[in-house]
Amino acid sequence: MKKIILLAAASALTLTPQAALPAAAQAKAPDAARLKGTVEKLVSFGTRHTLSSATDPRRGIGAARKWGADEFARIGKACGGCLTIETIADRFTGPRAPNGVEVVDVLAIQKGTGDPNQVVIVAGHIDSRVTDVMNITDDAPGANDNASGTALVIEAARVLAGEKFDGTIVYALLSGEEQGLWGAKLLAETAKKRGWQVRAMLNNDIVGNTVGQNGQIVADRVRVFSEGIRFAEDAKANLTRRAIGGEDDGPSRALAKKIDGIAKAQPAIGLDVFAVRRLDRFGRGGDHSPFLELGFPAVRFSVGIENYDRQHQDLRTENGRVYGDTVEGMDFPYLAKVTALNVAALRVLADAPAAPASVSLDGALSMDTRVFWDAVPGAAGYKVYWRRADAQDWSDSRAVSGATETVLKDIVVDDHFIGVAAVAKDGAESLVTFGGMAPRK
């Protein structure tokens, strides 16, 4: 017989707060000067267009990818082999590569101590472009778009290398974004084929400037974009969601809320998370989309304000107006803060258990709501969250130990949304899984 705990005002479980970082880890932090050096090195390859040379040792996408792989290898050597470096590749053809092109992703894999297939991915695309997306010869420095994201991924690996996590972290440098999100498609399909259970994919794209097109400076905010209605939702799931709600509680939206909570819990990072309730910037897309198509939780980090003169532009000056994505348009202390937020999120997400696969509710025609969920391997307990159905953020919670069921006394299911997170011994929590209707018998 399953054990049921009746929750009133008191918590049923007191979990240990998340353990403090080891002293060595506390001493490591993203470094603005090192990020600047990485961006300058990437810019030095001239162009990183996906169709540029894959074999030239000094110029083009091939040289940039090799340098990125070498950086990962150096980091791995320094931590005693904690990173496994590999490349994955496939050939893609499309309007922006009519003759086809081999797309190569560079990966550094930090294997977890638990189930190695429980994976968190942090990614940035390494390729660049100018005004004409087919121009593979002119200089395309791509400092902010997206040497900033590439530098963030490499810096995150430097900071986290040697730390131990339950889950596996994959640091990914993706190619082919400007030609059709091809590197992301390749990695998402690879994850599915390998049986990775992707807890989260953090896509970092244009994360290094603070001066906007209008001259406004925004240095204390980062946007995190997430889908509401799931891209991977089938017709049956669509009908269920229409009946129970949850438009604001899919896995990716839960991931964005989680990142927002991490930023609020660590004010020293110095960033407010603007959790944009939209898949991406208006009418545009990014490398998190292929992961969403396969049902993986994924979000996009991007700057608080954009300068379009420094995106996808030929290098030029017209009427005193400077165009081009150069290092001079970047703010490296800001990039260090965005990197720090990614690092904090990776620590929590890789250390926490997986989210419950499903959460069910039973409470029609009742003043109480019965909540039950799938057990999560390695979880020390669970936390049940709820809020009024006219609110966006969880307002109340109770901890549960020794059971995968509970009853919320005087919580009417018609008037509340309810979800459950799995909790590790050190207090790290998974994403919250939204509660749906109990299976009919």
C-alpha positions, -999 to 999 in steps of 0.1 A, spaced: 0 0 0 13 34 -9 19 58 20 -1 90 19 9 120 39 -17 147 48 -2 181 47 -14 209 68 7 239 80 38 220 90 65 208 66 68 170 65 105 171 57 134 194 65 160 190 38 197 201 43 204 233 25 225 229 -6 261 223 4 285 251 3 310 249 -25 345 236 -18 371 262 -11 388 256 -45 355 260 -63 347 292 -44 380 307 -56 371 301 -92 349 325 -110 344 337 -145 371 362 -155 363 392 -177 399 395 -189 400 359 -199 367 361 -217 380 391 -236 411 371 -246 389 343 -259 367 366 -279 397 383 -294 412 350 -304 380 339 -321 378 372 -339 414 367 -351 403 338 -374 389 365 -397 357 347 -406 340 317 -389 314 313 -416 302 277 -418 311 276 -455 346 290 -449 377 269 -450 377 238 -428 414 231 -434 432 265 -433 452 265 -401 448 303 -395 415 315 -410 380 301 -411 356 279 -393 380 249 -392 408 268 -374 383 282 -349 368 248 -341 403 232 -337 413 260 -313 381 255 -293 388 218 -291 424 225 -280 411 248 -253 388 221 -240 417 196 -241 439 220 -220 411 224 -194 406 187 -193 444 180 -188 445 206 -159 417 187 -141 432 153 -145 411 142 -175 377 153 -162 366 162 -197 362 140 -227 366 159 -259 349 148 -291 335 161 -323 303 151 -341 296 158 -377 270 155 -405 264 169 -439 236 194 -444 222 210 -476 198 239 -478 192 273 -494 222 287 -474 244 258 -484 231 247 -518 262 225 -525 261 210 -490 285 215 -461 299 193 -433 287 208 -400 310 199 -370 302 204 -333 329 204 -307 319 188 -273 336 186 -239 318 161 -217 321 162 -179 307 128 -168 285 127 -138 289 105 -108 253 92 -111 235 81 -142 257 94 -170 227 98 -193 212 125 -171 226 155 -191 227 193 -189 239 211 -220 254 246 -222 260 257 -258 269 286 -280 274 287 -318 309 294 -330 300 304 -366 297 340 -378 284 360 -408 282 395 -424 253 412 -442 252 386 -470 247 352 -454 265 336 -484 296 358 -481 323 335 -470 353 356 -479 350 390 -461 359 394 -424 331 384 -402 344 390 -366 312 379 -349 325 392 -316 291 393 -299 273 370 -323 285 347 -312 321 346 -299 305 358 -267 285 326 -263 314 305 -274 337 322 -248 310 317 -221 309 280 -228 347 276 -226 349 297 -195 321 277 -178 342 246 -185 372 262 -169 353 272 -138 335 239 -133 362 215 -144 371 192 -115 339 196 -95 317 166 -90 280 165 -100 254 137 -101 245 146 -137 267 150 -168 275 184 -182 281 188 -220 299 219 -231 290 224 -268 304 247 -295 279 245 -324 284 253 -361 259 261 -388 236 283 -367 235 311 -393 228 286 -421 199 269 -405 205 259 -368 222 228 -382 247 223 -354 219 224 -328 199 199 -349 229 176 -350 235 177 -313 198 173 -304 195 143 -326 228 129 -312 214 133 -277 182 114 -286 202 86 -303 225 82 -273 196 80 -249 205 112 -231 178 124 -207 184 161 -212 174 180 -180 182 214 -196 198 230 -226 211 265 -221 216 283 -254 238 314 -251 236 337 -282 246 374 -282 254 377 -245 281 403 -244 269 439 -250 252 465 -228 247 495 -251 216 493 -272 207 506 -306 193 538 -290 223 544 -267 205 530 -237 227 510 -213 214 479 -197 241 462 -177 220 446 -149 196 424 -169 197 393 -191 168 380 -211 159 343 -209 135 332 -235 113 301 -231 84 285 -250 50 283 -233 29 257 -252 53 229 -260 65 226 -296 66 188 -291 30 186 -279 9 162 -298 -29 165 -304 -38 144 -274 -15 165 -251 -29 197 -266 -65 186 -257 -54 177 -221 -36 210 -217 -66 229 -229 -86 212 -201 -62 217 -172 -42 248 -181 -4 248 -179 4 271 -207 29 288 -184 43 256 -169 59 234 -195 94 221 -189 112 250 -207 91 276 -189 99 258 -156 136 260 -166 133 298 -172 116 302 -138 143 281 -122 171 303 -136 152 334 -124 151 319 -89 188 311 -90 196 347 -99 174 360 -71 190 336 -46 225 347 -56 223 385 -58 261 388 -59 259 377 -96 243 411 -102 218 402 -129 180 404 -130 165 377 -152 140 391 -176 121 358 -182 105 365 -216 74 344 -221 82 338 -258 102 312 -277 128 337 -289 130 373 -300 101 384 -321 102 366 -355 136 351 -349 150 318 -336 180 301 -321 198 269 -313 175 259 -285 146 253 -310 158 219 -323 159 207 -287 124 219 -281 112 200 -312 125 168 -296 108 176 -263 139 186 -243 137 216 -220 157 245 -235 160 283 -232 179 311 -248 201 336 -229 205 370 -247 215 405 -237 191 429 -220 192 453 -250 205 448 -286 224 469 -310 214 458 -345 242 479 -362 265 453 -347 247 422 -358 250 406 -393 267 437 -407 295 443 -432 324 462 -415 319 498 -425 313 534 -414 285 554 -431 277 590 -422 297 586 -390 278 555 -380 298 524 -372 286 490 -384 300 456 -376 303 430 -348 336 440 -333 352 436 -299 348 474 -293 310 469 -290 313 445 -261 312 447 -223 333 420 -208 324 425 -171 288 420 -182 297 389 -201 313 376 -169 281 381 -151 261 362 -177 287 334 -175 284 334 -137 247 329 -139 251 300 -164 277 284 -140 253 288 -111 225 272 -131 247 244 -143 257 236 -107 221 233 -95 208 215 -126 236 190 -127 235 183 -90 198 180 -86 178 148 -94 158 145 -126 124 160 -125 94 136 -119 83 121 -152 47 129 -144 26 144 -117 -11 136 -114 -39 153 -95 -72 139 -81 -96 163 -65 -127 169 -86 -158 176 -64 -135 178 -33 -121 205 -10 -88 186 -9 -64 176 -37 -46 143 -39 -12 147 -56 9 117 -68 40 114 -89 66 91 -104 95 82 -81 128 97 -91 160 76 -86 184 93 -62 159 118 -48 160 123 -11 126 138 -11 102 159 -30 87 194 -28 51 200 -37 44 235 -51 11 253 -56 -4 287 -64 -37 302 -72 -48 297 -108 -46 334 -116 -9 337 -106 23 330 -126 47 320 -99 46 293 -72 35 309 -39 34 279 -15 53 247 -10 56 217 13 84 191 15 75 154 14 97 124 24 92 87 21 63 89 -2 52 97 -38 17 108 -28 3 134 -6 -30 152 1 -32 190 1 -58 198 27 -83 226 18 -65 232 -16 -93 231 -42 -79 217 -75 -103 239 -95 -86 271 -81 -50 261 -80 -21 249 -101 2 223 -85 36 208 -94 63 187 -79 101 189 -78 126 162 -68 151 172 -41 187 159 -35 202 154 -1 220 187 -3 188 205 -12 193 209 -49 159 208 -66 149 196 -101 126 215 -124 90 215 -113 68 191 -132 33 204 -137 4 184 -123 -22 170 -147 -53 148 -145 -51 114 -128 -54 85 -153 -89 72 -155 -95 36 -143 
